[in-house]
Amino acid sequence: MPIYEYQCEACNHQLEALQKMSAEPLLRCPACDKDRLKKLISAAAFKLKGSGWYETDFKNKASSSTSSSQAESTAAESTPSAASSQGVE
């Protein structure tokens, strides 16, 4: 279940609530007891850990594909460009 952040528009009290995605948003502020809570937009704060995630499993494969693309760009630089093959330099 995601954690949602709320802020009261009356007293600026902030709180977090663990809610289902299908749950109705909270309205009543626990600090001032007014129906002025507003859901805030915030960045997700989690990190994928353990084996089986992109960071650990594909790190070596990405570096090998980068080196092959570097080799391709070096080969492209050593071949004459289309302009020089037409006699324009």
C-alpha distances in whole Angstrom, upper triangle without the diagonal:
4,7,9,13,16,20,22,25,28,27,25,23,19,16,12,10,6,6,5,7,10,10,14,14,15,19,21,21,21,24,27,25,26,24,24,20,19,16,16,16,15,15,12,13,13,16,16,18,20,23,22,20,23,24,25,26,28,29,33,33,32,35,37,37,37,41,42,41,43,46,46,46,49,51,50,52,55,56,58,56,57,59,61,62,63,65,63,62
4,6,10,13,17,20,22,25,25,22,20,17,14,10,8,6,6,7,7,11,11,13,12,14,17,19,19,20,22,25,24,24,22,21,18,16,13,13,12,12,12,9,10,11,14,15,18,21,23,22,20,22,23,25,26,27,29,32,32,31,34,37,36,36,39,41,40,42,45,44,44,47,49,49,50,53,54,56,54,55,57,59,60,61,63,61,60
4,7,10,14,17,19,22,21,19,16,13,10,6,5,4,6,9,9,13,12,13,12,12,16,17,17,17,19,22,21,22,20,19,15,14,11,11,11,10,11,9,10,11,15,17,19,22,25,25,22,24,24,27,28,29,30,34,34,33,35,38,38,38,41,42,41,43,46,46,46,49,51,50,51,55,56,57,55,56,58,60,61,63,65,62,61
4,7,10,13,16,19,18,16,14,11,8,6,5,6,7,10,9,12,11,11,9,10,13,14,14,15,17,19,19,19,17,16,12,10,7,7,8,8,10,10,11,14,17,19,22,25,28,28,25,26,27,29,31,32,32,36,36,35,37,40,39,39,42,44,42,44,47,47,47,50,52,51,52,55,56,58,56,56,58,60,61,63,64,62,61
4,7,10,13,16,15,12,11,7,6,4,6,9,10,13,13,16,14,14,10,10,12,13,12,14,15,17,17,17,15,14,10,9,6,5,7,7,10,11,12,15,19,21,24,27,30,30,27,28,28,31,33,34,34,37,38,36,38,41,41,40,43,45,44,45,48,48,47,50,53,52,52,56,57,58,56,57,58,61,62,63,65,62,61
4,7,10,12,12,9,8,6,5,6,8,11,12,15,15,16,14,13,9,8,9,10,9,11,12,14,14,13,12,10,6,5,4,5,9,10,13,15,16,19,22,25,28,31,34,34,31,32,32,35,37,37,37,41,42,40,42,45,44,43,47,48,47,48,51,51,50,53,56,55,55,59,60,61,59,59,61,63,64,65,67,64,63
4,6,9,8,6,6,4,7,9,11,15,15,18,18,20,17,16,12,10,10,10,8,11,11,12,13,12,11,8,5,5,7,7,10,12,15,17,18,21,25,28,31,34,37,37,34,35,34,37,39,40,40,44,44,42,44,47,46,45,49,50,49,50,53,53,52,55,57,56,57,60,61,62,60,61,62,64,66,66,68,65,64
4,5,6,5,5,7,9,12,13,17,17,20,20,21,19,16,13,10,9,8,6,9,9,9,10,8,8,5,4,6,9,10,14,16,19,21,22,25,29,32,34,38,41,40,38,38,38,41,43,44,43,47,48,46,48,51,50,49,52,54,52,53,57,57,55,58,61,60,60,64,65,66,63,64,65,67,69,70,71,68,67
4,6,6,8,10,12,15,17,20,20,23,23,23,21,18,15,13,11,11,9,12,12,10,12,9,9,5,6,7,10,11,15,17,21,23,24,27,31,34,37,40,43,43,40,40,40,43,45,45,45,49,49,47,49,52,51,50,53,55,53,54,58,57,56,59,61,60,60,64,65,65,63,63,64,67,68,69,70,67,66
4,6,8,11,14,17,18,22,23,25,25,26,23,20,17,14,12,11,9,12,10,8,10,8,9,6,8,10,14,15,18,20,24,26,27,30,34,37,39,43,46,46,43,43,43,46,48,49,48,52,53,50,52,56,54,53,57,58,56,57,61,61,59,62,65,63,64,67,68,69,66,67,68,70,72,73,74,71,70
4,6,9,12,16,18,21,23,26,26,27,24,22,18,15,13,12,9,10,8,7,10,9,11,9,10,12,14,15,19,20,23,25,26,29,33,36,38,41,45,45,42,43,42,45,47,48,47,51,52,50,51,55,54,53,56,58,56,57,60,60,59,62,64,63,63,67,68,69,67,68,68,70,72,73,74,71,70
4,6,10,13,16,20,21,24,24,25,23,21,17,15,13,13,10,11,9,10,12,11,12,10,9,10,12,12,15,16,20,22,22,26,29,32,35,38,41,41,39,39,38,41,44,44,44,47,48,46,48,51,50,49,52,54,52,53,57,57,55,58,61,59,60,63,64,65,63,64,64,67,69,69,71,68,66
4,7,10,13,17,19,22,22,24,21,20,16,13,13,11,8,9,7,8,11,11,12,10,9,10,12,12,15,16,19,21,21,24,27,31,33,36,39,40,37,38,37,40,42,43,43,46,47,45,47,50,50,49,52,54,52,53,57,57,56,58,61,60,60,64,65,66,64,65,66,68,70,71,72,69,68
4,7,10,14,16,19,20,22,19,18,14,12,13,12,9,10,9,11,13,13,14,11,9,10,10,9,13,13,16,17,17,20,24,27,29,32,36,36,33,34,33,36,39,39,39,43,44,42,43,47,46,45,48,50,49,50,53,53,52,55,58,57,57,61,62,63,61,62,63,65,67,68,69,67,65
4,7,10,12,16,17,19,16,16,13,10,12,11,9,9,10,13,13,14,14,13,9,10,10,10,13,13,15,16,16,18,22,25,27,30,33,34,31,32,32,34,37,38,38,41,42,41,42,46,45,44,48,50,48,49,53,53,52,55,57,57,57,61,62,63,61,62,63,66,67,68,70,67,66
4,7,9,13,14,16,14,14,12,10,13,13,11,11,13,16,16,17,16,15,11,11,10,10,12,11,13,13,13,15,19,22,24,27,30,30,28,29,29,31,33,35,35,38,39,38,40,43,42,42,45,47,46,47,50,51,50,53,55,54,55,58,60,61,59,60,62,64,65,66,68,66,64
4,6,10,11,13,11,12,10,9,12,12,12,12,14,17,16,17,16,15,12,12,10,11,13,13,15,14,14,16,20,22,24,27,30,30,28,29,29,32,34,35,35,39,40,38,41,44,43,43,46,48,47,48,51,51,51,54,56,55,57,60,61,62,60,61,63,65,66,68,69,67,66
4,7,10,12,10,12,11,11,14,15,15,15,18,20,19,20,19,19,15,15,13,14,15,14,15,13,14,15,18,20,22,24,27,27,25,27,28,29,31,33,33,37,38,37,39,42,41,41,45,46,45,47,50,50,50,53,55,54,56,59,60,61,59,60,62,64,65,67,69,67,65
4,6,8,6,9,9,9,13,15,16,16,19,21,20,20,18,18,15,15,12,14,15,15,16,15,16,17,20,21,23,26,28,28,26,28,29,31,32,33,35,38,38,37,40,43,42,42,45,47,46,48,51,50,50,53,55,55,56,59,60,62,59,60,62,64,65,66,69,66,66
4,5,5,9,10,12,15,18,19,19,23,25,23,23,20,21,17,17,14,16,16,17,17,15,17,17,20,21,23,26,28,27,25,27,28,30,31,32,34,37,37,36,39,42,41,41,45,46,45,47,50,49,49,52,54,53,55,58,59,60,58,59,61,63,64,65,67,66,65
4,6,8,9,12,16,18,20,21,24,26,24,23,21,20,17,16,13,14,14,15,16,14,17,17,20,21,24,26,28,26,25,26,27,30,30,31,33,36,36,35,38,40,39,39,43,44,42,45,48,47,47,50,52,51,53,56,56,58,56,56,58,60,61,62,65,62,62
4,7,9,12,15,18,20,22,25,26,24,23,20,20,18,17,14,17,17,18,19,18,20,21,24,24,27,29,31,29,28,29,31,33,34,34,36,40,39,38,41,43,42,43,46,47,45,48,51,50,50,53,55,54,55,59,59,60,58,58,60,63,63,64,67,65,64
4,6,9,12,15,17,18,21,22,20,20,17,18,15,15,13,15,16,18,20,19,21,22,25,26,28,31,33,31,30,31,33,35,36,37,38,42,41,40,43,46,44,45,48,49,48,50,53,52,52,56,57,56,58,61,62,63,61,61,63,65,66,67,69,67,67
4,7,9,12,15,16,20,20,18,17,14,14,12,12,11,14,16,18,20,20,22,24,27,28,31,33,36,34,33,34,35,38,38,39,41,44,44,42,45,48,46,47,50,51,50,52,55,54,54,57,59,58,59,63,63,64,62,62,64,66,67,68,70,68,67
4,6,10,12,14,17,17,16,14,11,11,9,8,7,11,13,15,18,18,20,22,26,27,30,33,35,34,32,33,34,37,38,39,40,43,43,42,44,47,46,46,49,50,49,51,54,53,53,56,58,57,58,61,62,63,61,61,62,65,66,67,69,67,66
4,6,8,10,13,14,12,11,9,9,7,8,8,11,14,16,19,19,21,23,27,29,31,34,37,36,34,35,36,38,40,41,42,45,45,44,46,49,48,48,52,53,51,53,56,56,55,58,60,59,60,64,64,66,63,64,65,68,69,70,72,69,68
4,7,10,12,12,10,8,5,6,5,7,9,13,16,18,21,22,24,26,30,32,35,38,40,40,38,39,39,42,43,44,45,48,49,47,49,52,51,51,54,55,54,55,59,58,58,61,63,61,62,66,67,68,65,66,67,69,71,71,73,71,70
4,6,9,8,6,5,4,6,6,10,12,15,18,20,23,24,25,28,31,34,36,39,42,42,39,41,41,43,45,46,47,50,51,49,51,54,53,53,56,58,56,58,61,61,60,63,65,64,65,69,69,71,68,69,70,72,74,74,76,74,73
4,5,6,5,5,6,7,6,9,12,14,18,19,22,23,24,27,30,33,35,38,41,41,39,40,40,43,45,45,46,49,50,48,50,54,53,52,56,57,56,57,60,60,59,62,65,64,64,68,69,70,67,68,69,72,73,74,76,73,72
4,6,5,8,9,10,9,13,14,16,20,21,24,24,24,27,30,33,35,38,41,41,39,41,40,43,45,46,46,50,51,49,51,54,54,53,57,58,57,58,62,62,61,64,66,65,66,69,70,72,69,70,71,74,75,76,78,75,74
4,6,8,11,11,11,14,16,17,21,21,25,25,25,28,32,34,36,39,43,43,41,42,42,44,46,47,47,51,52,50,52,55,55,54,57,59,58,59,62,62,62,64,67,66,66,70,71,72,70,71,72,74,76,77,78,76,74
4,6,9,9,10,14,16,18,22,23,27,28,28,31,34,37,39,42,46,46,44,45,44,47,49,50,50,54,55,53,55,58,57,56,60,62,60,61,64,64,63,66,69,68,68,72,73,74,71,72,73,76,77,78,80,77,75
4,7,9,10,14,16,19,22,24,27,28,29,31,35,37,40,43,46,46,44,45,45,47,49,50,51,54,55,53,55,59,58,57,60,62,61,62,65,65,64,67,69,68,69,73,74,75,72,73,74,76,78,79,80,78,77
4,6,8,12,15,17,21,23,27,28,29,32,35,38,40,43,46,46,44,45,45,48,49,50,50,54,55,53,55,58,57,56,60,61,60,61,64,64,63,66,68,67,68,71,72,73,71,71,72,75,76,77,79,76,75
4,6,9,12,15,19,21,25,26,27,30,34,36,39,42,45,44,42,43,43,46,48,48,49,53,53,51,53,56,55,54,58,59,58,59,62,62,61,64,66,65,66,69,70,71,68,69,70,72,74,74,76,73,73
4,6,10,13,16,19,22,24,25,28,32,35,37,41,44,43,40,41,41,44,46,46,47,51,51,49,51,54,53,52,55,57,55,56,60,59,58,61,64,62,63,66,67,68,65,66,67,69,71,71,73,70,69
4,7,9,13,15,19,20,22,25,28,31,34,37,40,39,37,37,38,40,42,43,43,47,47,45,47,50,49,49,52,54,52,53,57,56,55,58,60,59,60,63,64,65,63,63,64,67,68,69,71,68,67
4,6,10,13,16,18,20,23,27,29,32,35,38,37,35,35,35,38,40,40,41,44,44,42,45,48,46,46,49,50,49,50,53,53,52,55,57,56,57,60,61,62,59,60,61,63,65,65,67,64,63
4,7,9,13,14,16,19,23,25,28,32,34,34,31,31,32,35,36,37,37,41,41,39,41,44,43,42,46,47,45,47,50,50,49,52,54,53,54,57,58,59,56,57,58,61,62,63,65,62,61
4,6,10,12,14,17,21,24,27,30,33,32,29,29,29,32,34,34,34,38,38,36,38,42,40,39,43,44,43,44,47,47,46,49,51,50,51,54,55,56,54,54,55,58,59,60,62,59,58
4,7,10,12,15,19,21,24,28,30,29,26,26,26,30,31,31,31,35,35,33,35,38,37,36,39,41,39,40,44,43,42,45,47,46,47,51,51,52,50,51,52,54,56,57,58,56,55
4,7,9,12,15,18,21,25,27,27,24,24,23,27,28,28,28,32,33,30,32,35,34,33,37,39,37,38,41,41,40,43,46,45,45,49,50,51,49,50,51,53,55,56,57,55,54
4,6,9,12,15,18,22,24,23,20,20,20,23,25,25,25,28,29,26,29,32,31,30,33,35,33,35,38,38,37,40,42,41,42,46,47,48,46,47,48,51,52,53,55,53,51
4,6,9,12,15,18,21,20,17,18,17,20,22,23,23,27,27,25,27,30,30,29,33,34,33,34,38,38,37,40,42,42,43,46,47,49,47,48,49,51,53,54,56,54,52
4,7,10,13,17,19,20,17,17,16,19,22,22,22,26,27,25,27,30,30,29,32,34,33,35,38,38,38,40,43,42,43,46,48,50,48,49,51,53,54,56,57,55,54
4,7,9,13,16,16,13,14,14,16,18,20,20,23,24,23,25,28,28,28,31,33,32,33,36,37,37,39,42,42,42,45,47,49,47,49,51,52,54,55,57,55,54
4,6,10,13,13,10,11,10,12,15,16,16,20,21,20,22,25,25,25,28,30,29,30,33,34,34,37,39,39,40,43,44,47,45,47,49,50,51,53,55,53,52
4,7,9,9,7,9,8,10,12,14,14,18,19,18,20,23,23,24,26,28,28,30,32,33,34,36,38,38,39,42,43,46,45,46,49,50,51,53,55,53,52
4,7,9,7,10,9,9,11,14,14,17,19,19,20,23,24,24,27,29,29,30,33,34,35,36,39,39,41,43,44,47,46,48,50,51,52,55,56,55,53
4,7,7,10,9,8,10,13,14,16,18,19,20,22,24,24,27,28,29,31,33,34,35,37,39,40,41,43,45,48,47,49,51,52,53,55,57,56,54
4,6,9,9,7,7,11,12,14,15,17,18,20,21,23,25,26,27,29,30,32,33,35,36,38,39,41,43,46,45,47,50,50,51,53,55,54,53
4,7,8,7,6,9,11,13,14,15,18,19,20,21,24,25,26,28,29,30,32,34,35,36,38,40,41,44,43,45,48,49,49,51,53,52,51
4,6,6,6,8,10,13,13,14,16,18,18,20,22,23,24,26,28,29,30,32,34,34,36,38,39,42,41,43,45,47,47,49,51,50,49
4,6,5,5,7,11,10,10,13,15,15,16,19,20,20,22,24,25,26,28,30,31,32,35,36,38,38,39,42,43,43,46,48,46,45
4,6,6,6,10,11,10,12,15,15,16,18,20,20,22,24,25,26,28,30,31,32,34,36,39,38,40,42,43,44,46,48,47,45
4,6,6,8,10,11,12,14,16,17,19,20,21,23,25,26,27,29,31,32,33,35,37,40,39,41,44,44,45,48,49,48,47
4,6,8,8,10,12,13,14,16,18,19,20,22,23,25,26,28,29,31,32,34,35,38,38,40,43,43,44,46,48,47,46
4,6,5,6,9,10,11,12,14,15,16,18,20,21,23,24,26,27,29,31,32,35,34,36,39,40,40,43,45,44,42
4,6,5,7,9,10,11,13,15,16,17,19,20,21,23,25,26,27,29,31,34,34,36,38,39,39,42,44,43,41
4,5,5,6,9,10,11,13,14,16,17,19,20,21,23,25,26,28,29,33,33,35,37,38,38,41,43,42,40
4,5,5,6,9,10,11,12,14,16,17,19,20,21,23,25,26,28,31,31,33,35,36,36,39,41,40,39
4,5,5,6,9,10,11,12,14,15,17,18,20,21,23,25,26,29,29,31,33,34,34,37,39,38,36
4,5,5,6,9,10,11,12,14,15,17,18,20,21,23,25,28,28,30,33,33,34,36,38,37,35
4,5,5,6,9,10,11,13,14,15,17,19,20,21,23,26,27,29,32,32,32,35,37,36,35
4,5,5,6,9,10,11,12,14,15,16,18,20,21,24,24,26,29,30,30,33,34,34,33
4,5,5,6,9,10,11,12,14,15,17,19,20,23,23,25,28,28,29,32,33,32,30
4,5,5,6,9,10,10,12,14,15,17,19,22,22,25,27,27,28,31,32,32,30
4,5,5,6,9,10,11,12,14,16,17,20,21,23,26,26,26,29,31,30,29
4,5,5,6,9,10,10,12,14,16,18,18,20,23,23,24,27,28,28,26
4,5,5,6,9,10,11,13,15,17,18,20,23,23,23,26,28,27,25
4,5,5,6,9,10,11,13,16,17,20,22,22,22,25,27,26,25
4,5,5,6,9,10,11,14,14,17,19,19,20,23,24,24,23
4,5,5,6,9,10,13,12,15,17,18,18,21,23,22,20
4,5,5,6,9,12,13,16,18,17,18,21,22,22,20
4,5,5,6,10,11,14,17,16,16,20,21,21,19
4,5,5,8,8,11,14,13,14,17,18,18,17
4,6,7,8,12,13,12,14,17,17,17,15
4,7,9,12,14,12,13,16,17,17,15
4,6,9,12,10,10,13,14,15,14
4,7,8,6,6,10,11,11,10
4,5,5,6,9,10,10,9
4,6,5,6,9,9,10
4,5,5,7,5,7
4,5,5,5,5
4,5,7,9
4,6,9
4,6
4
